[in-house]
Amino acid sequence: MTLRIIAKLDVKPPYVVKPVHFEGLRKVGKPADLARKYFEQGADEIIYIDIVSSLYQREILIPHIEETAGKILVPLGVGGGVKSLADFSNLFHSGADKVLINTEVVQNNPQLIDEASHTFGAQSVVLSVEAKKLPTGTWECYTDCGRIRSNKNVLDWVVEAQERGAGEIVLQSVDCDGRRRGFDLELIEKVVNLVEIPVIAASGAGSLEDILRVASIPNLGGVAIASLLHYDEYSVEDIKTFLRENGIEV
């Protein structure tokens, strides 16, 4: 499988922010500007997540999505506060190509995955997972920026979501997020081996070597990068060149 390099924008409108463990937010720029920058660098996709919409119980801010979508010519995945088919429709009409869902389907209504997949097609329904490792060695799904427990086992949930019609998974680690010490490779490998749909690994890139280690997992669909790009340590093309030089097809 050819690996996609995806730029991930965590947004607390009107700014892209960079959290640690989904908290301690630092402003790094405007979404539309950063999306354009990463598109021009060669990003295969852009992921835009309004990280406070569910927490604040408000709808995602459509004008920001429209502005961001207008600056790029690659697929745009958007998530944050999605609760209904109407929210899916509004985001698609605003320029999103895919919609990420987490809180609503984990805490309230998993049937929304079935309904959205049937209505819009599985390719446009992306399950966003916030995973946290427990002392038992298992992983639990969290929501609302890693604040709220669900009592759902991550491995069971990704299988269920695939059966319900999710077409892709963005796998984030609450433990690794923003620490820049590497990905939760054990979790990522387990999920990739459990499901047949593409898995995007997120949370943990601190170096090119970290990206290479996760990119070496067979059948991984993509890697989502934030800090390394936001702080201009590397460009998307730098990352792709490094991976190509180390035998990864991107």
N, C-alpha and C positions, 0 to 999 in steps of 0.2 A: 504494500500500500504506500502510495506517495504521501509524504508527510506535509501537512499544511502548517505554515507559520502564521499565527493569528495575533493581532494586537488587541489587548484587552483593556477597555476603558471602564474603570469603576467611577461612577459619576454621582456626586452630590451636587445637584444643579445649583449654579451654572458651571461648576468646575469638575474636571477630572481630579480625583484624589487618589492617594496611595495609602491604604491602611496597613496596619500590622495586626494579624489575627482578626482582620475585618474591623479594627478599631484604630484610634490614634490617627485621624485623617490629616493628610498634608496635601495642599493644593499643588497641582502640577501643570494646569493649563485648561484651555477650553476644549470641549469634545470635538467640535467641528475642525478646529485647527490641528489637533493631534491626529484625528482620523485622516485628514488630508496628508499630513506629513508621513504617516506610516503607509498609506496607500502609495505615495510617490516613492517610498523606499522599497516597495515590492511586497507588502503584506498580502497574503492570500485572502484574508477576511478581516473584518473588524467586529469585535464584540463590545456592545455598549450595555452596561448594567447600571440602572438607577438603584444604588444600593440602599437608599433610605425610603423609597416609596412604600414598600410593605411595612417597614418599621413605623413610618409616620401615618400609615393608613390613608394614603392619597394616591391618585392616579399618576401614572408616568406623564411627564411634561412633553407633550407632542411637538411643540415648536423646536425643541432641542433636537429631537429625532429627525425632523424634516431638514433642519440646517445641516446636521451631520451627514445624512444620506445624500444631500445635494453636493457634497464635496468629494465623493468617492465613486469608483466604478468597480468595486469588488463587493461580494456579499456582506450584508450587515445583519448581525444578530442582535436583537434587543430584548432586554428583560427588566423586570422590576414592577411589582404590583399588579401583575396580570392575573385577573380573576374570572374572566368570562370570554366567550367567543367574540363578543363585541370588542373587547380589548385587543384580541388577536387581529380582528379586522381593522381597527383603528391604526394599529402599528404597521400592518401591511400597506395600508393606504398612505402612511406617512413615510414610506421608503424602506421599511424593514423587509428583509428576505426570509428571516427566521425569527421565531419568538422563543425566548427562554422562559421556562416556568419552574418555580420551586415552591414558595410558601403555600400557595393555594392548594396545589395538588398533594403536598406532603401533609398539611395540617387539616385540610377541610374536604377537598373534592378531587380525588384521583381520577374520577370519571371524566374530568375536563381533558385529560390526555386523549382518551378515546374519542371524545366529541371533536376536538381540534384536529386530530389526525384524520378523522373521517371527512371533516368539512374542508380542510385546507391542504391535506396531504402530509404524510409522515415526515417528508424531507424538511418541512418548515416548523416542526415541533421539536424543540430541544429541551431536554431535561437538564436543569442546572442542579448540581448536587454540592452541598456544603457538608463535608464529612469530617467527623472528629473521632479520633481513636480513643477507645475506652480502656480502662485498666484490664479488662478481660481479654484484650487483644482484638476485639471486633470494632467495627466503625458504626457510628450512629449518624443519621441525617439531622442536620440543624437547619434552622431558617432564620430570617431577619438578621442578616450579617453575623451569623454564628452565635446568636444570643439564645435562641429558643430550641429546646430539645423536642424531639418528635417520637422517640421510642421506636423509630423505624430503623431496621438494620440496612446499611447501605447496600450490601450485596443482594439482599432479598429485594430491595426497592428497585435497583436498576433492572433486574430481571422482570419484575412486574411492569415497570414503565415501558420496557421494550415490548412486552406482550400487549400492552394497552395501545401501542402505536407510536411511541416516541421514536424519532428518526435519528437522534444523535444525543450524546451526553457530554456536558461540560463538567468535568470532575475537579472540584476545588477542595483543598484541604485547609480546614480552620487552623490546624496545628502548624502548617508550613507557611501559611499566607504571610507575605511581607518579610519573612525572616531571612530569605535569600541564602538558605543553607541546603537547598536541594528539594526535590519533590518527594512525596510519599510513594516511592517506587513500588513497595509491596502492595499498597492499595490499588495503584493504577494497573499493575500487572494482573491482579485478581479480577478487576472489573473488565479489562480488555478481554480476558480469557472467558468471562462469563457471558458476554453479549456478542451479538453479531453486528450491531450498529456501530458507527464510528464513535470513538471516545477521544475527547479533547482534554489533554492534561493541563491543569492550571495550578498555580500556587507553588512557589518555591525557587524559581530560577534566580540564581545569584551569580552564575558564571556560564561561559560557553560550555564548559565541561558538564555542568548540571543539565543543560539542555541536551547534550549528546547522550548522557546516561538515560534520560527518559525517552529520547528519540530512538534509542536502540531497542526498546520494548517492541517485539514483533506485533504488527497489525495496529499499532497506535495510529489514530487518524490525524492528530495534530497537536501542537503545543501552543498554548496561549501565554503570551509574554506581556508583562507590564513594566515593572521597575527598571529593568535593563534598558528598555526603550525610553521610558519617561525621563530618565536622568542622563540620556544621551551617552551611555557607556558603550552601546553598540547600536548599529542600525539593523533593520531587518535583513538587508543584504549581507552585512557582516555575519549574521547568524546563519543565513543560508549557505554562504561560502564555506564557513567552518564545517557545517554538517556535510556538505558535498565532499569536502576534502577528507572527511572521515567515513565516507562510504554510505551516507544516508541520502536516499532519493527524496528531494524536496521539490 
